[in-house]
Amino acid sequence: MTEEYNILPLQPRNSDPLLFWKTKRDEGQFWPLIKVVTKFQCIPATSVPCEQLFSSAGELVSEERNRLSPDNVNMLLFLNKNA
């Protein structure tokens, strides 16, 4: 199964990976790989959301707001991120 996957031609950069895996699933190919892909394909390939959260936390917890409880900081960050 791995050999079959490795000999596939490379997909163009502008192709849709979701469509590729849906086609392979419908054809009944690469079942073990499809299970892994459906589990991990949603992971972002960037650290931007994490860095934005740390930046927001740094702005929220400052000298002027040093008495905020950890629970309140968590709630404010959650609301800020999901608003």
C-alpha positions as semicolon CSV with decimal commas, in nm:
position;residue;x (nm);y (nm);z (nm)
1;M;0,000;0,000;0,000
2;T;0,282;0,243;0,083
3;E;0,456;0,161;-0,243
4;E;0,138;0,237;-0,437
5;Y;0,110;0,575;-0,267
6;N;0,478;0,657;-0,322
7;I;0,459;0,598;-0,698
8;L;0,162;0,831;-0,747
9;P;0,249;1,138;-0,954
10;L;0,283;1,463;-0,762
11;Q;-0,031;1,673;-0,750
12;P;-0,023;2,031;-0,880
13;R;0,015;2,300;-0,614
14;N;-0,327;2,445;-0,689
15;S;-0,506;2,109;-0,653
16;D;-0,747;2,046;-0,368
17;P;-0,611;1,786;-0,121
18;L;-0,961;1,723;0,017
19;L;-1,084;1,631;-0,329
20;F;-0,782;1,403;-0,381
21;W;-0,848;1,207;-0,060
22;K;-1,224;1,196;-0,123
23;T;-1,156;1,044;-0,465
24;K;-0,917;0,786;-0,317
25;R;-1,171;0,703;-0,046
26;D;-1,447;0,657;-0,303
27;E;-1,216;0,432;-0,507
28;G;-1,144;0,225;-0,196
29;Q;-0,771;0,297;-0,199
30;F;-0,532;0,370;0,087
31;W;-0,775;0,297;0,374
32;P;-0,513;0,310;0,653
33;L;-0,377;0,638;0,516
34;I;-0,723;0,786;0,480
35;K;-0,788;0,723;0,851
36;V;-0,471;0,913;0,939
37;V;-0,543;1,194;0,693
38;T;-0,896;1,250;0,824
39;K;-0,761;1,270;1,178
40;F;-0,466;1,504;1,118
41;Q;-0,549;1,706;0,807
42;C;-0,725;1,972;1,012
43;I;-0,408;2,066;1,203
44;P;-0,295;2,413;1,093
45;A;0,051;2,424;0,941
46;T;0,131;2,753;1,107
47;S;0,189;2,889;1,455
48;V;0,012;3,219;1,387
49;P;-0,300;3,147;1,599
50;C;-0,083;3,051;1,895
51;E;0,134;3,361;1,857
52;Q;-0,176;3,582;1,829
53;L;-0,310;3,435;2,153
54;F;0,018;3,502;2,336
55;S;0,020;3,856;2,199
56;S;-0,337;3,913;2,320
57;A;-0,247;3,772;2,661
58;G;0,051;4,007;2,681
59;E;-0,171;4,305;2,606
60;L;-0,438;4,190;2,850
61;V;-0,213;4,122;3,149
62;S;-0,016;4,441;3,202
63;E;0,094;4,664;3,488
64;E;-0,247;4,830;3,496
65;R;-0,435;4,499;3,505
66;N;-0,209;4,289;3,725
67;R;-0,488;4,196;3,969
68;L;-0,690;3,991;3,720
69;S;-0,740;3,636;3,840
70;P;-0,621;3,354;3,610
71;D;-0,983;3,247;3,557
72;N;-1,081;3,596;3,444
73;V;-0,779;3,614;3,212
74;N;-0,879;3,280;3,059
75;M;-1,238;3,397;3,011
76;L;-1,133;3,728;2,854
77;L;-0,891;3,556;2,616
78;F;-1,156;3,301;2,522
79;L;-1,410;3,574;2,450
80;N;-1,156;3,780;2,258
81;K;-1,057;3,483;2,039
82;N;-1,413;3,356;1,977
83;A;-1,601;3,685;1,946
